[in-house]
Amino acid sequence: MADHLRPHRDTPGLVDADFPGYAMGSAAKAIGVTPAFLRAAESAGLFEAHRSEGGHRRYTRDDLERADRARQLVDDGLPMEAVVRIVYLEYQLAAAQALIEQLQQSDESTGL
């Protein structure tokens, strides 16, 4: 995780990667993009921003990590549609690898 996205110990809501604790301006600044990039990423299906009671977009740490990865790929010249698919597949792969590791540890603890 990028250092600028690491939660502070005194902000318990931001410890949860799914807590929508970032407003659009601070989210864009944190990962070095424009608010328009975040809107485009959302429109392309990279994530679905939460909405405050006033209707303003709010982003989670997970949203920002996805957007940061998308920015890297767009900077490399890939179109947003391809970027969304790549990031989605990367997240699926990471989840599958975590599950495999968990199952292997479970097997080791049971002697299988």
C-alpha positions as CSV (number, residue, x, y, z in Angstrom):
1,M,0.0,0.0,0.0
2,A,1.3,3.5,-0.8
3,D,2.5,5.3,2.3
4,H,0.2,8.3,1.7
5,L,-2.8,5.9,1.9
6,R,-1.7,4.3,5.2
7,P,-4.2,5.1,8.0
8,H,-3.1,7.1,11.0
9,R,-3.5,5.2,14.3
10,D,-5.8,8.0,15.6
11,T,-8.3,7.6,12.8
12,P,-10.0,4.3,13.5
13,G,-12.5,4.6,10.6
14,L,-9.6,4.7,8.1
15,V,-8.2,1.4,9.3
16,D,-11.0,-0.3,7.5
17,A,-10.1,-0.4,3.7
18,D,-13.8,-0.2,3.0
19,F,-14.6,3.0,5.0
20,P,-15.4,5.9,2.6
21,G,-13.3,8.4,4.4
22,Y,-11.8,10.4,1.5
23,A,-13.6,13.3,-0.2
24,M,-12.9,13.7,-3.9
25,G,-10.4,16.5,-3.6
26,S,-8.3,14.8,-0.9
27,A,-8.6,11.5,-2.7
28,A,-7.3,13.0,-6.0
29,K,-4.5,14.7,-4.3
30,A,-3.4,11.6,-2.4
31,I,-2.8,9.6,-5.5
32,G,-1.8,12.5,-7.8
33,V,-4.7,12.6,-10.2
34,T,-7.5,15.0,-11.1
35,P,-11.1,14.7,-9.8
36,A,-12.0,14.1,-13.5
37,F,-9.8,11.0,-13.5
38,L,-11.6,9.6,-10.5
39,R,-15.0,10.3,-12.1
40,A,-13.8,8.6,-15.4
41,A,-12.5,5.6,-13.4
42,E,-15.8,5.3,-11.7
43,S,-17.7,5.7,-15.0
44,A,-15.6,2.9,-16.5
45,G,-16.6,0.6,-13.7
46,L,-13.3,0.5,-11.7
47,F,-15.3,1.1,-8.4
48,E,-18.5,2.7,-7.3
49,A,-17.9,5.7,-5.1
50,H,-20.0,6.1,-2.0
51,R,-22.1,9.3,-1.6
52,S,-22.3,11.5,1.4
53,E,-25.7,12.7,2.7
54,G,-25.1,15.8,0.5
55,G,-24.5,13.7,-2.6
56,H,-20.7,14.2,-2.7
57,R,-18.5,11.3,-3.8
58,R,-16.6,9.6,-1.0
59,Y,-13.8,7.1,-1.6
60,T,-12.4,4.2,0.4
61,R,-8.7,3.2,0.7
62,D,-9.5,0.3,-1.6
63,D,-11.0,2.7,-4.2
64,L,-7.8,4.8,-4.0
65,E,-5.5,1.8,-4.4
66,R,-7.5,0.7,-7.5
67,A,-7.4,4.2,-8.9
68,D,-3.7,4.6,-8.2
69,R,-3.0,1.3,-10.0
70,A,-5.3,2.5,-12.9
71,R,-3.3,5.7,-13.1
72,Q,-0.1,3.8,-13.5
73,L,-1.5,1.7,-16.3
74,V,-3.1,4.7,-18.1
75,D,0.3,6.5,-17.8
76,D,1.8,3.5,-19.6
77,G,-0.6,4.2,-22.5
78,L,-3.4,1.7,-21.9
79,P,-7.1,2.7,-22.4
80,M,-9.3,3.0,-19.4
81,E,-11.5,0.1,-20.5
82,A,-8.4,-2.3,-20.6
83,V,-7.1,-0.8,-17.3
84,V,-10.4,-1.7,-15.5
85,R,-10.2,-5.3,-16.7
86,I,-6.5,-5.6,-15.7
87,V,-7.1,-4.1,-12.2
88,Y,-10.1,-6.4,-11.7
89,L,-8.1,-9.5,-12.7
90,E,-5.2,-8.4,-10.5
91,Y,-7.6,-8.2,-7.5
92,Q,-9.1,-11.6,-8.3
93,L,-5.6,-13.1,-8.5
94,A,-4.6,-11.6,-5.2
95,A,-7.8,-12.9,-3.6
96,A,-7.2,-16.4,-5.0
97,Q,-3.6,-16.4,-3.9
98,A,-4.6,-15.4,-0.4
99,L,-7.2,-18.2,-0.3
100,I,-4.6,-20.7,-1.5
101,E,-2.2,-19.6,1.2
102,Q,-4.9,-19.8,3.9
103,L,-5.8,-23.4,2.7
104,Q,-2.2,-24.4,2.7
105,Q,-1.7,-23.1,6.3
106,S,-4.9,-24.9,7.3
107,D,-3.6,-28.2,5.7
108,E,-0.3,-27.8,7.5
109,S,-2.0,-27.2,10.9
110,T,-4.1,-30.3,10.5
111,G,-1.3,-32.5,9.2
112,L,-2.7,-33.1,5.7
